[in-house]
Amino acid sequence: MVLVQRVTAEENFQPIPAALASAASAYRHACRAEAEQLKRMGQLNLAVEWTDEMRSTVLATRECVRNAEAARAALREEIQSVVRALRERGEPPDAVARHAESMIQLLESAGGPDEASDRETEPVGGPTNHDCRDDPPRA
C-alpha cells in the first residue's frame, strides 16, 4: 500500500522573487554592454594623441563599467535580502545556502526574462553599437 502525501502549495509561490529576477536581468544586460564597450575600446591605440572619438569611446566605457558595478551591487543586495528573509524565518544555515545556490543556478540556466526578447531584436553577436550613456542611470 502506498501512502499519498498531500502537498500544499502557496498561491504566491515563486522559485525566484521578481525583484531578484529583475536584478539578474539588469546585471546581464549591463555585463553585455560593458563587454561590447570594452571590446570597442580595446581596438583603440591609446598610446597616440586622443581624438574626440577616442575620448568619447573611453568615457562611454567608463560609464558602462560603472553601470555594471552598480548592477552587480544591486544583484548582490537582492540575493542578500532573500538570504536574510530565510534566516529571519528560522531556516537552518545549510538550507538557506542550498536555497540561495539553487536560485542562482536557476537564474544562470534559465537566462532570465530578458534573454528571449534580446534574441529577437539583436544580431547573434549582440548589440552592434551600444552606448552605455543611453542607458538609464543606476542607483
N, C-alpha and C positions, 0 to 999 in steps of 0.2 A: 504494500500500500504506500502510495506517495502522498505526502502532505503538500498542499499548495500554500505557498506563502503569499500573503496579501501585502502588496507594496502600495503605500500611499504616496502619491506624487503631489508636490506643491504646485499650485496653479501657476505661480510666477517663477518657477524654476528655470534658471538659465545656467548652462555649464560655464559660460564666460559672461560676466557682467558687461552690460552695454558700454559703460564708461571705459572699461579695460579694453574691449574690442576696438573702440574708437581711438584710444591712445595708441594701441598697437598699429592700427591703420595709419595714423598720423606719423608714427615713427618710421614705418616702412616707406611712406611717401617721402619723408624728409631724407632718409638714407639714400633713396634712389636719386633724388635731386642733388644731394651732396656728392654722390659718386659721379654723376654726369658732369657736374660743375668742376670737380677735381680733375676729371679726365680732360676737360676743356682747358683748364689752367695748366695741366701737365704738358700740353702741346706748345706752350709759350716758351720763348727763350727769355727768362727773367734776368739774364746777365747783361742784356743790352739796355739802352735807354728805353724807358717805358713810353708807349704811345697811349693816347686816350683810350683806345680799345683794350689795351692790356690792363690799364688801371681799372677800367670798368669790369673786366673779367675777374681780376683779383678781388675787387670789392664784392662782386656777386658771389664769389667763392666763400669769402669770409662770412657773408650773410647766410649762405647755405650751411656752413659748418655750425654757426650759432643756432640756426633753426633745428638742425639735427640734435645738437646738445640739449636744447630745450625740450624737444620731443622725447628724447631718451629719459630726461629727468621726469617728465610727465608720466611716461610709461612706468618707470620705477615707483613713482608715488601711487599710481593705481594698483600696482601689484602689492605694495606695502599696505594699502588700505584694505585689500582683500585679506591679507595675512592677519592684520590687526583685528579685523572683524571676526575671523575664525578663532583667534586666540581669546577674544573677549567673550565668545560663546562657550569657552572652556574646552575647545578641541585640543587633543594632545599634540605636542610639537611634531611628532612623526607624521600624524595625519595631516597637519597643516602643510608640512613640507611636501608630502605626496600630492596634496590637492594643488598647491602652487605649481609644482613641477608639471602636473598633468595639464593644467590650464595653459602654461607656457608652451608645452609640446603641441597642444591642440591649436593654439594660435599659429605656431610655426607651420604645422602641417596643413591647416585649412587655408592659409594665405590671407585670411581676413576679408572683411566686407568690400574693400576697395579693389581687390585683385580682379574680379570678373569684369567690372566696368573699365578698369585700366586696359585689359586685354583687347577690349573692343575699340578703344579710342587711340591707343598708342601703337606705333610700329613695334615689331618684335624686339628691337634693340632698346626700347624705352623712349622717353621723350627726346626729341631731336634738338630742341632749342629751349630748354627750361631755364628761366632766370629766377632764382630764389627771391629776388627783390619783389616779384609779383605775388609771392605767397602771403597769406595773412600773417600778421605778427604773432609770435608765440608769447605766452605769458611767462 
